[in-house]
């Protein structure tokens, strides 16, 4: 039976609150659209201000979009899938790398895959937190392969099976989505070799949380 991390999801909770707020604001300001259809299928007026596109980033130099697009989930399924995944992996990630490093990894997981995808798909219009989530997964996989105690601890956490399902099923929407998630995952694998990594002495602290 899975165990839970207690008192470690402050930053993750903050991210999720922002995503939910942005989702609701998008529905609110999309008055000329069928709000029910927007909630089911995506879209809405807020995409014009937060989504990532080559023209906005490289043409208009609106670099802030490299971060804002990650907090925009326009359909209810997209929102739920991402915030549940973030809730499970984010809480564990906050504890094992710390909140400051978690912010760095999450941010790089939006910026680097976002830029690369725009180079691969020049006409793409992108939004969603999934590349950052896949970056966290990639880094966790890197470290778990090298630290068996970390692998064992994560497998004991609530939501482990959800993350495994999310990792595979999240690629079903299409090739562009698969490429985007793959880029995030690779960025995470590479970050696993950086100074932002797991150290075995943290396992004692994680064990206490599980107790």
C-alpha positions as CSV (number, residue, x, y, z in Angstrom):
1,X,0.0,0.0,0.0
2,X,1.3,3.4,-0.9
3,X,2.6,5.9,1.7
4,X,2.3,9.7,1.6
5,X,4.6,12.6,2.0
6,X,3.4,15.0,4.6
7,X,4.0,18.7,4.6
8,X,6.1,18.8,1.5
9,X,3.8,19.9,-1.3
10,X,3.7,23.7,-0.6
11,X,5.2,24.7,-3.9
12,X,3.3,22.0,-5.9
13,X,0.0,23.1,-4.3
14,X,0.9,26.7,-5.3
15,X,1.5,25.6,-8.9
16,X,-1.8,23.7,-9.0
17,X,-3.8,26.6,-7.6
18,X,-2.4,28.8,-10.4
19,X,-3.3,26.3,-13.0
20,X,-6.9,25.9,-11.7
21,X,-7.3,29.7,-11.5
22,X,-6.0,30.2,-15.0
23,X,-8.4,27.5,-16.3
24,X,-11.4,29.2,-14.6
25,X,-10.3,32.7,-15.8
26,X,-10.0,31.3,-19.4
27,X,-13.6,30.1,-19.2
28,X,-14.8,33.3,-17.7
29,X,-13.3,35.6,-20.3
30,X,-14.3,33.4,-23.3
31,X,-17.9,34.7,-23.2
32,X,-18.3,34.7,-27.0
33,X,-17.5,31.0,-27.1
34,X,-19.4,28.0,-25.9
35,X,-17.9,27.6,-22.5
36,X,-18.9,24.0,-22.1
37,X,-17.2,23.2,-25.4
38,X,-14.1,25.1,-24.4
39,X,-14.0,23.2,-21.1
40,X,-14.3,19.8,-22.9
41,X,-12.2,20.4,-26.0
42,X,-9.8,23.3,-25.1
43,X,-9.2,26.7,-26.5
44,X,-10.5,30.0,-25.2
45,X,-9.3,33.6,-25.2
46,X,-6.5,33.3,-22.7
47,X,-4.5,31.2,-25.1
48,X,-3.8,34.3,-27.1
49,X,-1.9,35.8,-24.1
50,X,-0.2,32.7,-22.6
51,X,0.4,30.1,-25.2
52,X,3.7,29.5,-26.8
53,X,4.3,30.1,-30.5
54,X,7.3,30.8,-32.7
55,X,5.9,34.1,-33.8
56,X,5.3,35.3,-30.3
57,X,8.7,34.1,-28.9
58,X,11.1,34.7,-31.7
59,X,9.2,37.4,-33.6
60,X,7.7,39.5,-30.9
61,X,10.3,38.5,-28.3
62,X,7.6,37.7,-25.7
63,X,9.9,35.5,-23.7
64,X,7.6,35.4,-20.7
65,X,5.5,32.9,-22.7
66,X,8.2,30.3,-22.2
67,X,6.9,30.1,-18.6
68,X,3.3,31.1,-18.8
69,X,2.3,28.4,-21.3
70,X,3.0,25.8,-18.7
71,X,0.2,27.1,-16.4
72,X,-2.4,27.1,-19.1
73,X,-4.5,23.9,-19.4
74,X,-7.6,24.7,-21.4
75,X,-9.7,21.5,-21.2
76,X,-10.9,19.8,-18.0
77,X,-9.3,16.5,-18.9
78,X,-6.0,18.2,-19.7
79,X,-6.2,20.1,-16.4
80,X,-7.0,17.0,-14.3
81,X,-4.4,14.8,-15.9
82,X,-1.6,17.3,-15.3
83,X,-2.5,18.5,-11.8
84,X,-2.9,14.9,-10.5
85,X,0.5,14.0,-12.0
86,X,2.1,17.1,-10.6
87,X,0.6,16.5,-7.2
88,X,2.1,13.0,-7.0
89,X,5.5,13.6,-8.5
90,X,5.8,17.2,-7.4
91,X,5.5,16.4,-3.7
92,X,8.1,13.7,-3.9
93,X,10.3,16.0,-6.0
94,X,10.1,18.9,-3.6
95,X,11.4,16.7,-0.8
96,X,14.2,14.9,-2.7
97,X,15.7,17.9,-4.5
98,X,14.4,20.8,-2.4
99,X,12.0,23.6,-3.4
100,X,14.6,25.9,-5.0
101,X,16.0,23.2,-7.2
102,X,12.5,22.0,-7.9
103,X,11.7,25.5,-9.3
104,X,14.8,25.4,-11.5
105,X,14.0,21.9,-12.8
106,X,10.3,22.8,-13.5
107,X,11.3,26.0,-15.2
108,X,14.0,24.4,-17.4
109,X,11.4,21.7,-18.2
110,X,9.2,24.4,-19.7
111,X,11.8,26.6,-21.4
112,X,14.2,24.1,-23.1
113,X,11.5,21.6,-24.5
114,X,9.4,24.6,-25.5
115,X,12.2,26.2,-27.6
116,X,13.2,22.9,-29.1
117,X,9.6,22.1,-30.1
118,X,9.2,25.5,-31.8
119,X,12.3,24.7,-33.8
120,X,10.9,21.3,-34.8
121,X,7.3,22.4,-35.3
122,X,7.4,26.1,-36.4
123,X,3.6,26.4,-36.7
124,X,2.9,24.8,-33.3
125,X,0.8,26.6,-30.6
126,X,1.7,25.1,-27.3
127,X,0.3,25.1,-23.8
128,X,0.3,22.7,-20.8
129,X,2.6,21.7,-17.9
130,X,3.3,18.2,-19.3
131,X,6.9,18.9,-20.5
132,X,7.9,20.1,-17.1
133,X,6.3,17.0,-15.5
134,X,8.1,14.8,-17.9
135,X,11.3,16.6,-17.1
136,X,10.8,15.8,-13.4
137,X,10.1,12.1,-14.4
138,X,13.2,12.0,-16.5
139,X,15.4,13.3,-13.7
140,X,13.8,10.9,-11.2
141,X,14.4,8.0,-13.5
142,X,18.1,8.9,-13.9
143,X,18.5,9.1,-10.2
144,X,16.5,6.1,-9.4
145,X,18.6,3.9,-11.7
146,X,21.7,5.0,-9.7
147,X,20.2,5.1,-6.2
148,X,18.2,2.0,-5.4
149,X,17.0,3.5,-2.1
150,X,15.4,6.4,-4.1
151,X,13.7,3.9,-6.5
152,X,12.3,1.9,-3.6
153,X,11.0,5.0,-1.8
154,X,9.2,6.4,-4.8
155,X,7.6,3.0,-5.6
156,X,6.1,3.1,-2.1
157,X,4.5,6.5,-2.6
158,X,0.8,7.0,-3.3
159,X,0.4,7.7,-7.0
160,X,3.3,5.7,-8.3
161,X,1.0,3.7,-10.6
162,X,-0.7,6.9,-11.8
163,X,2.7,8.3,-12.8
164,X,3.6,5.2,-14.7
165,X,0.2,5.3,-16.5
166,X,0.6,9.0,-17.2
167,X,4.0,8.5,-18.6
168,X,2.7,6.1,-21.3
169,X,-0.9,7.2,-21.9
170,X,0.0,10.9,-22.0
171,X,1.6,10.3,-25.4
172,X,-1.6,9.1,-27.1
173,X,-2.9,12.5,-28.4
174,X,-0.4,12.5,-31.3
175,X,3.2,12.7,-32.6
176,X,3.8,16.3,-31.7
177,X,2.7,15.5,-28.1
178,X,5.0,12.5,-28.1
179,X,8.0,14.6,-29.3
180,X,7.2,17.3,-26.7
181,X,7.1,14.8,-23.9
182,X,10.2,13.0,-25.1
183,X,12.1,16.3,-25.2
184,X,11.1,17.0,-21.6
185,X,12.0,13.5,-20.5
186,X,15.5,13.8,-22.1
187,X,16.1,17.2,-20.5
188,X,15.3,15.5,-17.1
189,X,17.6,12.7,-17.8
190,X,20.4,15.2,-18.5
191,X,19.6,17.3,-15.5
192,X,20.0,14.1,-13.4
193,X,23.8,14.4,-14.1
194,X,23.9,18.0,-12.9
195,X,24.5,19.3,-9.4
196,X,20.7,19.3,-9.0
197,X,20.5,15.7,-7.9
198,X,19.5,13.3,-5.2
199,X,22.0,12.5,-2.4
200,X,21.7,9.3,-0.4
201,X,21.7,11.0,3.0
202,X,18.3,12.4,2.1
203,X,16.8,9.0,2.2
204,X,16.9,9.0,6.0
205,X,14.7,12.2,6.0
206,X,12.3,10.6,3.5
207,X,12.1,7.4,5.6
208,X,11.0,9.6,8.6
209,X,8.3,11.1,6.4
210,X,7.0,7.7,5.5
211,X,6.9,6.6,9.1
